[in-house]
Amino acid sequence: MEVRDHFTCIAYDSVDFLIQSRYVISGMYLEVDKEANSLVFNRETLPHIHIGGLLESTFSCAPAESYNVVIVMRNSDFDKEVRGKIIDYTNTAFPASGSLALSVNAAISSNIIALDSLRLPPLGIREKLFECGICAVSFNGGGIGRTQLVVSPDMLLRKFFSTGALKLKARNRKI
């Protein structure tokens, strides 16, 4: 098995979001406020973004309210523009480690996925899915009735920021 076969799986009710594990430093269940702009991990204050709402609204998946999962990633895996937006949105600088935290209300696991089970998204919805950070799909890899979507974390955050998240956050700060 190669490293490219290893994925961190964010499992919602009928959809698995797959991120190549090389992008993920750590994943843990952690009680964190969805509105918190930062959280402490390994004695560092990390910028924090709750992306669960974006995934749930965009892909019509139900949150698992008993879960609160944080995925720690490196800022160097994100485009410079996205890194700037993370700092602006969270009002938190990256620590010396360069880590950031994304959170979701879903279960996570580490999985090995057969790459030959993944396909490009169907042509009719490919562009829309690419805009949401979806690079590949599988309709049979996660079990009956489950869809698996390979996610680009960089593109997912681009989608997050393009949905007006920054404007909404700024408007809420002024109130």
N, C-alpha and C positions, 0 to 999 in steps of 0.2 A: 504494500500500500504506500502511496506517495502522499506527501503533505497536502497536495492539492485536492485529495479525496476527503480530507477532514473538514468538517463543517460544524459550526455552532448553530444549533437549531433553536429558533424561537417558536414554540408550538402554541398556536391558538386553537380554537375549537375545530376548524376544518382546514386550516392553512398552516404550513410550516414555512417560516422565513429562514433561509440558510445563508450564513455568512461564512466565508472561508475562515477557518480557525486561525490562520496566520495573522488576521487582523485583530484578534481578540486576546488581550493579555489575561483577563480574568472574567469570570461570570459568577455571580453570587446572589443569594436571596438576601435582601437588605431592606429594612424598613426605612424608606426615604420619601419625603413629601414630594408629590408630583410637581409642585410649584417651586421647589428649592432650586436655586441657580447653581449650587455647588454642594459637594459632599466630601467628607474626609475618607481617604483610602490610603493605607500604608503611611499615615502621618503627613499626607499631602492633601491640600484642598484642590479638588478637581472641578472643572466646569461640568455641569450636569444638565442634560436635556432629556425630558420625558418624550420619547418618540412613539409611545404606545398609542396615543390618541390618533396620530397620523396613520399608523398601520390599521387601526380598528376602523376609522372612518373611510379610508381609501379602499380597503379590501373587504369591508363588511364582515369583520370577524369580531367575535365577542371576547371581551377581556375576562380573564380568570381573576376575579377580585381578590382571592386569597393569596395571589402571587404578587410579589414586588421584586423584580429582578433587575440588577444593575450589571451592565456589560462595560468593562473597562477596556479602552482602546488607546492607541497611540495617535497623537495629532499629526505625526509625520505621514500617516496613511491617507490624510485628507489634503485636498487642494488648498493652496494658500488663501484663496478667496473664502473657502468654507471655514478655514481656521479663524479668519478674521470675523466672520459672522458668528461663530461659536462664542468668541470673546465678547462681541457686542451684545449678543442675546443673553448670555449668562452674567455679564458684568464680572467675569472671573478670568484672570490670566491663567495660562497653562503653568503647572508647576515644573520644577527642574526635570522630572521624568518625562514631561510632555504628554501625560495621560489625560484622558477625558472620560466621562461616564455617560452612558445612554441607559435609560430605563424603560421597561415595558411591564405590563401586567399579564404575563404569560409564563409558562414553564420554559426552561432552557435545558439543553442537553448537548453532548458532544456526539456527533454521528459520523460514520464513514459512509459516503454516498457514492454509488457507482456512477462515474461521470457519463457513461453511455446511456444512463436513464434520463439525462437532462437534455432538453431541446431549447432552441431559440423560441421565444414566445410566438404564438400564431401571428401571421402577417397582419391581419386586420386590427390587432390591438398592440402590436410590437412597439410602435412609437410611444404610445401612451404608457406602456409598462416601463420602457426605458427611462422615460421622464420620472418615474417613481422609483427608479433604482433597480428594477427587476431585469436581470441579465439572462436568466434561463428559467425554464419551468419543467416540472415533472408531474404527471397526473396519476402515476401509479407507484411511485417510490415510497410514499409515506403510508400506504395502506389504502383500503377501500374508502372512497369518498374524500380522500385527502389530496390537497394540492401542495406541491413544494415549489417555492419560489426562491431562486438564488438572488441575493440582494448585494448591491454595491453600496457599502456604507456611505461613501462620498456622495453618490447620486441621491441616496435616500435623504441625507441632510440637505442637499440642494433643494429637493422637493419640499422638505419641512420649511425651509426658509422662504421658498417661493409661494407658499400658501398664505402668506400674510402674517406668519407667526411673529416676525419682528415688529410689524406695525401694531398688532394687537398687544404685544408685550409693552411697547412704548406707550400706547394709549392707557393701559392699565396702570403704569407707573405714574402718569400725570394726574390720575384721579385721586 
